[in-house]
Amino acid sequence: MILKALYDYYNRSLLENPNSLPLYGWMNSRISFVIIIQKNGNFVRLEDNRDETGKGKIFVLPYGVHTNSITPFLFWDKCMYAIDYSKASIPLSDVESQDKKKVEKWEKSYASAHEKHLAFVSLCKKVYDNTLDEDFKAVVEFYKKNQLPLLRNDILWQQIEKDPDVNVSFKLEGAISLIASKPILSNYVEKDTSQKGICLITGNKTDIVRKVTPTPILNCKSSASLVSFQTNQGYDSYGKSQAYNAPISYEAEFAFSTAIKRLIEEKSQNKFTIGKANYTRTFLFWSSSNSDASKAMENGIFTLFAHNELEDEDPNKRIELVKNVFMSIYNGKLSANKDDKFFILGLAPNAARIAVVYWSEIPLREFAKVISQHFKDMAIIGTRKEKKPYIGLYSILESVSLEGKLSNVTPNLPEAVVKSIFQGLPYPNSLFQACIRRIRAEQSINIVRAAIIKAYLNRLNNNNKKINIMLDKENQNEGYLCGRLFAVLENLQYAANKQDSIRSNYMNAASSTPASVFPTILKLSNSHYSKLAKDKKGLAVFFDNKKKEIMAMIQDFPNALNLGDQGRFFLGYYHQKNDKEINTTEE
């Protein structure tokens, strides 16, 4: 299912734009330095092809994958293969030369690297012998005339010495394109197999791959791939080894590997990464079609889950636009094909391979409904003093972490939150607990934390009254009422003394053991009322009436509140603080 969806994505992308992805036999890769040669093979100069970030420019080149065996590429490769230079080329120091073990290790590494270079030269000659192409002949002559030592005299050689792991290629003097970019080379991509089988993706009987192309994600080894089998470790079946256990044709393997590379590339807007270290998760997402609704869905998911440091003039504008997109897809205002689907693939680094931690294939409209529910659950009244949108993933995580830093988020929390949003399941209990802890530690409940508590409690399948977006005067939950009362008493104190010390002194206790704290706070409120009444009698009466209104619904202050009702306490407090009636009166 996963590989077929990726295979279809590759083919769909080509149909939309033939130049968007490389064709079979080709790949996009970076070339840092180009060796300029004459037609007779004489070396001219080195050309620096790196951009301002120090990375080589991307070219369409003959497809190639390095494995444990010697596998040279066609007229382009790493310095080790193409110009016989690697870390093994650096001689040992005088002190190291006295150590026999180090000498033997160096000699072995040098011999292995030189063998790879000889294989590269041999492949160039083989291709020339089969084609008699004049450009290929120039490269063969370059090696035949032993022009490699001349590279060391070039001013750019020191740059290669600093990073010998970069890719290099060849270009004729005065030419525009690399020699490695000649179309004829697609016919000479060697297949590392002699076995045939029925491809699990296409159903055709054809040559099958022995190894799948590495597609490393963040914090994964460069050799990691989506499909791999560890040899002689009990994973082989019926005498088959490596990828022969899951037969895939070369064409299909190329298609889905190229699709993954496109989705995980640095500037891709079809992925987002969460977590840190061993808990890193990379989520890839794409649609089954190129309809307007599908494209809007992809852009919306990226906006909602990707980490964006930009702040708009209206901080909620982007999120509001995304919300409208999802609602439009679900309601049918933004047309989507009936068969349109949305795919989400969650990947995690795992030793030498990539682990699949999440996979979803869901109709587009159904997924729009699920995401729209997240917006509905997180919706809450607010003063909009916060600068960032509050519904996005990173806003949620920052609000429950120490000092608001993502680096302090509990390792497995981001993945749990993402899955709850994608599947429409209750938000993780760890998110709710982290939110309560931060409120207690900072004695501050902002719009994000209030939205988290509301969303968490409303998704629980229990008999408690669902919490509204704004103040609910009909809600008679003990925790909610205690929170409302605490907010009124705090506002009364601030109106009288221009300070709210009862929050710092009593909020934590009031939210967990109301019976032990509220008698004291109510006694203090009488003093605050008397002081305020001297200057602002009407405002004092207003607060006193609010206090009596709420207390009339509280029979007895509870000795203790469970964690759920503690959350309702903070929501009651937040709702009352943001009630328009109180704000208008205070003004």
C-alpha positions as CSV (number, residue, x, y, z in Angstrom):
1,M,0.0,0.0,0.0
2,I,2.7,2.5,1.0
3,L,5.0,1.7,-2.0
4,K,2.1,1.7,-4.4
5,A,1.0,5.1,-3.2
6,L,4.5,6.5,-3.6
7,Y,4.8,4.9,-7.0
8,D,1.5,6.5,-8.1
9,Y,2.7,9.9,-6.7
10,Y,5.9,9.7,-8.9
11,N,3.9,8.9,-12.0
12,R,1.3,11.6,-11.2
13,S,4.0,14.2,-10.7
14,L,5.5,13.4,-14.1
15,L,2.1,13.7,-15.8
16,E,1.6,17.1,-14.3
17,N,5.1,18.3,-15.1
18,P,7.5,16.1,-17.1
19,N,10.5,18.1,-15.7
20,S,9.5,17.9,-12.1
21,L,11.2,14.6,-11.4
22,P,14.0,12.7,-13.2
23,L,13.0,9.9,-15.6
24,Y,14.0,6.3,-15.0
25,G,17.8,5.9,-15.2
26,W,18.4,9.5,-14.0
27,M,18.7,11.2,-10.6
28,N,19.1,14.7,-9.2
29,S,22.4,15.0,-7.4
30,R,24.8,17.7,-6.4
31,I,28.1,18.4,-8.1
32,S,30.6,20.6,-6.2
33,F,33.5,20.8,-8.6
34,V,33.7,20.2,-12.3
35,I,36.9,19.2,-14.1
36,I,37.3,21.2,-17.3
37,I,39.1,19.3,-20.0
38,Q,39.9,19.7,-23.7
39,K,38.8,17.2,-26.4
40,N,42.2,15.6,-26.4
41,G,41.9,14.9,-22.6
42,N,44.2,17.7,-21.4
43,F,43.3,19.2,-18.1
44,V,42.3,22.9,-18.2
45,R,41.1,23.9,-14.7
46,L,38.8,23.1,-11.9
47,E,35.4,24.9,-11.7
48,D,33.7,25.7,-8.4
49,N,30.0,24.7,-8.7
50,R,29.0,25.4,-5.1
51,D,26.4,27.9,-4.1
52,E,26.5,30.5,-1.2
53,T,25.7,27.8,1.3
54,G,28.7,25.7,0.2
55,K,26.5,23.0,-1.4
56,G,27.0,21.8,-4.9
57,K,24.5,22.7,-7.6
58,I,21.9,20.1,-8.6
59,F,22.2,18.3,-11.9
60,V,20.3,15.6,-13.6
61,L,22.8,12.7,-13.7
62,P,22.9,9.0,-14.5
63,Y,21.3,7.0,-11.7
64,G,23.7,5.4,-9.3
65,V,23.7,4.0,-5.7
66,H,26.8,3.1,-3.7
67,T,26.6,-0.2,-1.9
68,N,29.1,-2.3,0.1
69,S,30.5,-3.5,-3.2
70,I,32.4,-1.3,-5.7
71,T,29.8,0.6,-7.7
72,P,31.2,3.5,-9.8
73,F,28.8,6.0,-11.4
74,L,28.8,7.2,-15.0
75,F,31.3,10.1,-15.5
76,W,30.5,11.6,-12.1
77,D,31.1,10.4,-8.6
78,K,32.8,11.1,-5.3
79,C,36.4,12.2,-5.3
80,M,37.5,8.7,-4.2
81,Y,36.1,7.2,-7.4
82,A,36.6,10.0,-9.9
83,I,40.0,11.5,-9.0
84,D,41.5,8.9,-6.6
85,Y,41.5,11.2,-3.6
86,S,40.0,10.5,-0.2
87,K,40.9,10.7,3.4
88,A,42.9,7.5,2.8
89,S,45.1,9.6,0.4
90,I,46.5,11.6,3.3
91,P,49.8,10.1,4.4
92,L,50.4,9.1,8.0
93,S,52.5,11.4,10.3
94,D,56.0,10.3,11.3
95,V,54.7,9.2,14.7
96,E,51.8,7.2,13.2
97,S,54.2,5.6,10.7
98,Q,55.9,3.9,13.7
99,D,52.6,2.1,14.6
100,K,52.4,-1.1,12.5
101,K,48.6,-1.5,13.1
102,K,47.9,2.0,11.9
103,V,50.2,1.5,8.9
104,E,48.4,-1.7,7.9
105,K,45.0,0.0,8.4
106,W,46.1,2.9,6.2
107,E,47.5,0.7,3.5
108,K,44.3,-1.3,3.4
109,S,42.1,1.8,3.2
110,Y,44.3,3.3,0.5
111,A,44.2,0.1,-1.6
112,S,40.4,-0.1,-1.3
113,A,40.0,3.5,-2.4
114,H,42.4,3.1,-5.3
115,E,40.5,0.0,-6.4
116,K,37.3,2.0,-6.6
117,H,39.1,4.6,-8.7
118,L,40.3,2.0,-11.1
119,A,36.8,0.7,-11.4
120,F,35.6,4.2,-12.3
121,V,38.2,4.5,-15.0
122,S,37.4,1.1,-16.3
123,L,33.7,1.9,-16.5
124,C,34.4,5.1,-18.5
125,K,36.5,3.2,-21.0
126,K,33.8,0.5,-21.3
127,V,31.1,3.0,-22.1
128,Y,33.4,4.7,-24.6
129,D,34.2,1.4,-26.3
130,N,30.5,0.7,-26.7
131,T,29.5,4.2,-28.0
132,L,32.7,5.7,-29.5
133,D,31.4,9.1,-28.3
134,E,34.0,11.8,-28.6
135,D,33.1,13.4,-25.2
136,F,33.6,10.1,-23.5
137,K,36.9,9.7,-25.3
138,A,38.1,12.9,-23.8
139,V,37.6,11.6,-20.3
140,V,39.3,8.3,-21.2
141,E,42.3,10.3,-22.6
142,F,42.3,12.4,-19.4
143,Y,43.1,9.3,-17.4
144,K,45.3,7.7,-20.1
145,K,47.5,10.8,-20.1
146,N,47.7,10.8,-16.3
147,Q,46.3,14.3,-15.9
148,L,45.2,13.8,-12.3
149,P,48.4,15.2,-10.7
150,L,47.8,18.5,-12.5
151,L,44.6,19.0,-10.4
152,R,46.8,19.6,-7.3
153,N,48.2,22.7,-8.9
154,D,44.8,24.3,-9.3
155,I,43.8,27.0,-6.9
156,L,40.7,25.1,-6.0
157,W,42.5,22.0,-4.9
158,Q,42.7,23.1,-1.3
159,Q,38.9,23.2,-1.2
160,I,38.7,19.6,-2.3
161,E,41.3,18.7,0.3
162,K,39.0,20.2,3.0
163,D,36.0,18.0,1.9
164,P,37.1,15.0,-0.3
165,D,33.6,13.5,0.1
166,V,32.0,15.8,-2.5
167,N,30.9,14.9,-6.0
168,V,32.9,15.9,-9.1
169,S,32.2,15.5,-12.8
170,F,33.7,16.5,-16.2
171,K,32.9,19.1,-18.8
172,L,34.6,20.0,-22.1
173,E,36.1,23.4,-22.4
174,G,33.5,25.8,-23.8
175,A,30.6,23.3,-23.3
176,I,27.4,24.2,-21.4
177,S,26.4,20.7,-20.1
178,L,28.3,18.1,-18.2
179,I,29.6,15.1,-20.0
180,A,27.6,13.0,-17.5
181,S,24.4,14.6,-18.6
182,K,24.4,13.1,-22.1
183,P,21.1,11.3,-22.7
184,I,22.7,8.2,-24.1
185,L,24.1,7.3,-20.7
186,S,20.6,6.2,-19.5
187,N,21.2,3.0,-21.5
188,Y,24.3,2.1,-19.5
189,V,22.9,2.1,-15.9
190,E,23.9,-1.4,-14.8
191,K,21.4,-3.6,-13.0
192,D,22.8,-5.4,-10.0
193,T,20.7,-8.6,-10.4
194,S,20.3,-11.7,-12.5
195,Q,17.0,-12.6,-10.9
196,K,13.5,-12.2,-12.2
197,G,10.3,-12.1,-10.2
198,I,6.8,-10.7,-10.1
199,C,6.9,-7.1,-8.9
200,L,4.8,-6.5,-5.8
201,I,3.9,-3.0,-7.1
202,T,3.2,-3.4,-10.8
203,G,2.4,-7.1,-10.9
204,N,4.8,-7.5,-13.9
205,K,7.4,-10.3,-14.2
206,T,10.7,-8.6,-14.7
207,D,14.2,-8.1,-13.3
208,I,14.0,-7.3,-9.5
209,V,16.4,-5.3,-7.4
210,R,18.7,-6.7,-4.9
211,K,19.0,-3.6,-2.8
212,V,16.7,-0.6,-2.5
213,T,18.0,2.9,-2.9
214,P,18.9,4.7,0.4
215,T,16.5,7.5,1.3
216,P,17.9,8.7,4.7
217,I,15.7,10.9,6.9
218,L,16.8,13.1,9.8
219,N,19.0,11.3,12.4
220,C,19.3,8.2,10.2
221,K,22.4,6.6,8.6
222,S,23.1,7.6,5.0
223,S,22.6,4.0,3.9
224,A,19.1,3.7,5.5
225,S,16.2,2.7,3.2
226,L,12.5,2.1,3.5
227,V,12.8,-1.6,2.4
228,S,15.7,-3.6,3.7
229,F,16.4,-7.1,5.0
230,Q,19.3,-8.0,7.3
231,T,21.0,-11.0,5.9
232,N,21.5,-14.2,7.8
233,Q,19.5,-12.9,10.8
234,G,16.3,-14.9,10.4
235,Y,14.6,-12.5,8.1
236,D,15.3,-14.4,4.9
237,S,12.6,-16.7,3.5
238,Y,12.7,-19.6,1.1
239,G,16.4,-19.2,0.5
240,K,16.0,-15.6,-0.6
241,S,18.2,-12.7,0.6
242,Q,18.0,-9.0,0.9
243,A,15.3,-7.3,-1.2
244,Y,14.6,-10.5,-3.1
245,N,12.3,-11.2,-0.1
246,A,10.1,-8.4,-1.3
247,P,10.5,-8.5,-5.1
248,I,10.3,-5.0,-6.7
249,S,11.2,-4.2,-10.3
250,Y,13.9,-1.6,-11.1
251,E,11.4,0.8,-12.6
252,A,9.0,0.6,-9.6
253,E,11.9,0.9,-7.1
254,F,13.2,3.9,-8.9
255,A,9.8,5.5,-8.9
256,F,9.0,5.2,-5.2
257,S,12.6,6.0,-4.1
258,T,12.6,9.1,-6.2
259,A,9.2,10.1,-4.8
260,I,10.5,9.7,-1.2
261,K,13.5,11.8,-2.1
262,R,11.3,14.5,-3.4
263,L,9.1,14.5,-0.3
264,I,12.0,14.6,2.1
265,E,14.2,17.1,0.4
266,E,15.2,20.1,2.4
267,K,12.7,22.7,1.1
268,S,9.8,20.2,0.7
269,Q,6.4,21.5,1.8
270,N,5.1,17.9,1.9
271,K,6.8,17.0,5.1
272,F,7.3,18.1,8.7
273,T,9.7,16.9,11.4
274,I,9.0,16.6,15.1
275,G,10.9,15.4,18.2
276,K,14.6,15.2,18.9
277,A,17.4,12.7,19.0
278,N,16.0,9.1,19.1
279,Y,12.5,10.4,19.1
280,T,12.7,12.2,15.8
281,R,9.7,11.6,13.5
282,T,9.4,12.7,9.9
283,F,5.9,12.8,8.5
284,L,5.4,12.9,4.7
285,F,2.0,13.7,3.2
286,W,0.6,13.9,-0.3
287,S,-2.7,13.7,-2.2
288,S,-3.7,11.2,-4.8
289,S,-4.6,13.9,-7.4
290,N,-3.7,17.4,-8.4
291,S,-7.2,18.9,-7.8
292,D,-7.5,22.3,-6.2
293,A,-8.8,20.7,-3.0
294,S,-5.8,18.3,-2.9
295,K,-3.3,21.1,-3.3
296,A,-5.1,23.2,-0.7
297,M,-5.0,20.3,1.7
298,E,-1.3,19.8,1.3
299,N,-0.6,23.5,1.9
300,G,-2.9,23.5,4.9
301,I,-1.2,20.6,6.6
302,F,2.2,22.2,6.1
303,T,1.0,25.4,7.6
304,L,-0.6,23.7,10.6
305,F,2.3,21.3,11.4
306,A,5.5,22.8,10.1
307,H,7.6,25.1,12.3
308,N,7.3,28.6,10.8
309,E,9.1,31.4,12.6
310,L,7.4,34.1,10.5
311,E,4.8,36.3,12.2
312,D,2.1,38.0,10.2
313,E,0.5,41.3,10.9
314,D,-2.6,39.4,11.8
315,P,-1.1,36.4,13.7
316,N,-4.2,34.2,13.2
317,K,-4.7,35.0,9.5
318,R,-2.8,32.0,8.1
319,I,-4.4,29.6,10.5
320,E,-7.9,31.0,9.8
321,L,-7.3,30.6,6.1
322,V,-6.3,27.0,6.6
323,K,-9.4,26.4,8.8
324,N,-11.6,27.8,6.0
325,V,-9.9,25.5,3.5
326,F,-10.6,22.4,5.5
327,M,-14.2,23.4,6.2
328,S,-14.7,24.2,2.5
329,I,-13.4,20.8,1.4
330,Y,-15.6,19.0,4.0
331,N,-18.7,21.0,3.1
332,G,-18.1,20.6,-0.6
333,K,-17.6,24.3,-1.4
334,L,-14.1,23.4,-2.6
335,S,-14.7,20.7,-5.1
336,A,-12.8,17.4,-4.6
337,N,-13.1,14.2,-6.6
338,K,-15.0,11.4,-4.9
339,D,-12.0,9.1,-5.1
340,D,-9.4,11.6,-3.9
341,K,-7.4,10.3,-1.0
342,F,-4.8,11.8,1.3
343,F,-1.8,9.8,2.4
344,I,0.4,10.4,5.5
345,L,3.5,8.4,6.2
346,G,5.3,8.7,9.5
347,L,9.0,7.6,9.6
348,A,11.5,7.1,12.4
349,P,15.3,6.5,12.3
350,N,16.1,2.9,13.4
351,A,19.8,1.8,13.1
352,A,20.5,1.1,9.4
353,R,16.9,1.2,8.2
354,I,13.9,3.4,8.4
355,A,10.9,2.4,10.6
356,V,7.3,3.1,9.6
357,V,5.6,4.4,12.7
358,Y,2.4,5.8,11.1
359,W,0.5,5.2,7.8
360,S,-2.9,6.6,6.8
361,E,-4.8,6.4,3.6
362,I,-8.1,8.3,4.0
363,P,-10.6,9.9,1.7
364,L,-9.9,13.6,1.2
365,R,-13.2,14.9,2.5
366,E,-13.1,12.6,5.5
367,F,-9.7,13.8,6.5
368,A,-10.8,17.4,6.1
369,K,-13.6,16.6,8.6
370,V,-11.1,15.2,11.1
371,I,-8.8,18.2,10.9
372,S,-11.8,20.6,11.1
373,Q,-12.7,18.9,14.3
374,H,-9.3,19.9,15.7
375,F,-10.1,23.5,14.9
376,K,-13.5,23.2,16.5
377,D,-12.1,21.5,19.7
378,M,-9.4,24.1,20.1
379,A,-11.6,27.1,19.5
380,I,-11.9,29.4,22.5
381,I,-12.5,33.0,23.4
382,G,-9.4,35.2,23.7
383,T,-8.1,38.7,23.9
384,R,-5.7,37.9,21.1
385,K,-2.8,39.4,23.0
386,E,-0.6,36.5,22.0
387,K,1.5,37.1,18.9
388,K,1.3,33.7,17.3
389,P,-1.6,31.5,16.2
390,Y,-2.6,29.1,18.9
391,I,-3.9,26.1,17.0
392,G,-0.7,25.0,15.2
393,L,1.3,22.0,16.5
394,Y,4.3,24.0,17.6
395,S,2.2,26.6,19.4
396,I,0.7,23.8,21.4
397,L,4.0,22.2,22.2
398,E,5.7,25.4,23.2
399,S,2.9,26.3,25.6
400,V,3.4,23.1,27.7
401,S,7.2,23.1,27.7
402,L,9.6,24.7,30.2
403,E,10.4,28.2,29.2
404,G,8.4,27.7,26.1
405,K,11.3,26.0,24.4
406,L,10.7,23.0,22.0
407,S,13.9,21.5,23.2
408,N,12.2,20.9,26.6
409,V,9.2,19.1,25.3
410,T,8.7,15.5,26.5
411,P,10.3,13.3,23.8
412,N,7.3,11.2,22.8
413,L,4.7,14.0,23.2
414,P,4.9,15.6,19.7
415,E,4.2,12.3,18.0
416,A,1.2,11.5,20.3
417,V,-0.3,14.9,19.6
418,V,0.1,14.6,15.9
419,K,-1.6,11.2,15.8
420,S,-4.5,12.3,17.9
421,I,-5.1,15.2,15.5
422,F,-4.8,13.0,12.4
423,Q,-7.1,10.3,13.8
424,G,-9.6,12.4,15.6
425,L,-8.8,10.6,18.9
426,P,-8.7,12.0,22.4
427,Y,-5.6,14.2,22.9
428,P,-2.9,12.5,24.9
429,N,-3.2,12.6,28.7
430,S,0.5,13.6,28.8
431,L,-0.4,16.8,27.0
432,F,-3.1,17.6,29.5
433,Q,-0.9,16.9,32.5
434,A,2.0,18.9,31.0
435,C,-0.4,21.8,30.5
436,I,-1.6,21.7,34.1
437,R,2.0,21.6,35.3
438,R,3.0,24.6,33.4
439,I,-0.1,26.6,34.6
440,R,0.8,25.7,38.2
441,A,4.5,26.5,37.7
442,E,3.9,29.9,36.0
443,Q,0.4,30.6,37.5
444,S,-0.6,31.8,34.1
445,I,-3.2,30.4,31.7
446,N,-3.0,31.8,28.2
447,I,-5.2,31.2,25.2
448,V,-3.2,28.1,24.1
449,R,-3.4,26.4,27.4
450,A,-7.1,27.1,27.8
451,A,-7.7,25.7,24.3
452,I,-5.7,22.6,25.1
453,I,-7.7,21.9,28.3
454,K,-11.0,22.5,26.5
455,A,-10.0,20.2,23.6
456,Y,-8.8,17.5,25.9
457,L,-11.8,17.4,28.2
458,N,-14.3,17.6,25.4
459,R,-12.9,14.7,23.5
460,L,-13.1,12.4,26.5
461,N,-16.1,10.0,26.4
462,N,-17.6,10.8,29.8
463,N,-20.8,12.2,31.2
464,N,-19.4,15.6,32.0
465,K,-20.9,18.7,30.3
466,K,-19.1,19.8,27.2
467,I,-17.2,23.0,27.6
468,N,-18.2,26.0,25.5
469,I,-16.0,28.4,23.7
470,M,-16.8,31.3,26.0
471,L,-18.2,31.7,29.6
472,D,-21.0,29.2,30.3
473,K,-23.2,30.4,33.2
474,E,-25.2,27.1,33.0
475,N,-22.1,25.0,33.8
476,Q,-22.5,23.8,37.4
477,N,-19.3,21.7,37.6
478,E,-17.7,22.4,41.0
479,G,-14.2,22.9,39.5
480,Y,-15.6,25.3,36.8
481,L,-17.5,27.3,39.4
482,C,-14.6,27.6,41.7
483,G,-12.4,28.8,38.9
484,R,-15.0,31.5,38.0
485,L,-15.3,32.6,41.6
486,F,-11.5,32.8,41.9
487,A,-11.3,35.0,38.8
488,V,-14.0,37.4,40.2
489,L,-12.2,37.7,43.6
490,E,-8.9,38.3,41.8
491,N,-10.5,41.0,39.7
492,L,-12.0,42.6,42.8
493,Q,-8.6,42.7,44.5
494,Y,-6.9,44.3,41.5
495,A,-9.7,46.9,41.1
496,A,-9.2,47.8,44.8
497,N,-5.4,47.6,45.2
498,K,-4.0,47.4,41.7
499,Q,-2.4,44.0,42.5
500,D,-3.5,40.4,42.3
501,S,-1.5,38.7,45.0
502,I,-4.2,36.1,45.6
503,R,-3.3,34.5,42.3
504,S,0.4,33.9,43.3
505,N,-0.5,33.0,46.9
506,Y,-3.6,30.9,46.5
507,M,-4.3,29.8,42.9
508,N,-2.6,26.4,43.1
509,A,-4.2,25.4,46.3
510,A,-7.6,26.8,45.2
511,S,-7.5,24.6,42.1
512,S,-6.8,21.4,43.9
513,T,-8.2,21.8,47.5
514,P,-10.8,24.6,47.3
515,A,-12.3,23.9,50.8
516,S,-9.0,24.8,52.5
517,V,-8.4,28.1,50.7
518,F,-11.7,29.8,49.7
519,P,-12.8,30.8,53.2
520,T,-9.6,32.8,53.5
521,I,-9.9,34.4,50.1
522,L,-13.6,35.3,50.7
523,K,-12.7,36.9,53.9
524,L,-10.0,39.0,52.1
525,S,-12.6,40.0,49.5
526,N,-14.6,41.7,52.1
527,S,-11.7,44.1,52.7
528,H,-11.2,44.6,49.0
529,Y,-14.9,45.4,48.6
530,S,-14.9,48.0,51.4
531,K,-11.9,49.8,49.9
532,L,-13.2,49.8,46.3
533,A,-16.7,51.0,47.5
534,K,-15.2,54.2,48.8
535,D,-14.1,55.3,45.3
536,K,-16.1,53.2,42.9
537,K,-19.3,52.1,44.6
538,G,-20.9,50.8,41.3
539,L,-17.9,48.6,40.4
540,A,-17.7,47.2,43.9
541,V,-21.4,46.3,43.8
542,F,-20.9,44.7,40.4
543,F,-18.2,42.4,41.7
544,D,-20.1,41.6,44.9
545,N,-23.2,40.6,42.8
546,K,-21.0,38.4,40.6
547,K,-19.5,36.7,43.7
548,K,-23.0,36.0,45.1
549,E,-24.3,34.8,41.8
550,I,-21.6,32.1,41.6
551,M,-21.6,31.2,45.2
552,A,-25.4,30.5,45.0
553,M,-24.5,27.6,42.7
554,I,-21.8,26.2,45.0
555,Q,-23.4,24.2,47.8
556,D,-20.1,23.3,49.6
557,F,-16.5,23.9,48.5
558,P,-15.1,20.4,47.6
559,N,-12.2,19.1,49.7
560,A,-10.3,18.1,46.6
561,L,-10.7,18.2,42.8
562,N,-9.6,15.4,40.5
563,L,-7.3,16.3,37.7
564,G,-10.1,16.7,35.2
565,D,-11.9,19.2,37.5
566,Q,-8.7,21.0,38.1
567,G,-8.6,21.6,34.4
568,R,-12.2,22.8,34.5
569,F,-11.2,25.2,37.4
570,F,-8.6,26.8,35.1
571,L,-11.1,27.0,32.2
572,G,-13.7,28.6,34.5
573,Y,-11.1,31.0,35.6
574,Y,-10.0,31.8,32.0
575,H,-13.6,32.2,30.8
576,Q,-14.5,34.6,33.6
577,K,-11.3,36.6,33.1
578,N,-12.2,37.0,29.4
579,D,-15.9,37.6,29.8
580,K,-16.9,40.7,27.9
581,E,-19.3,41.9,30.7
582,I,-16.5,42.1,33.3
583,N,-14.0,43.7,30.8
584,T,-16.6,46.3,29.8
585,T,-17.5,47.1,33.4
586,E,-13.9,47.5,34.5
587,E,-13.2,49.9,31.6
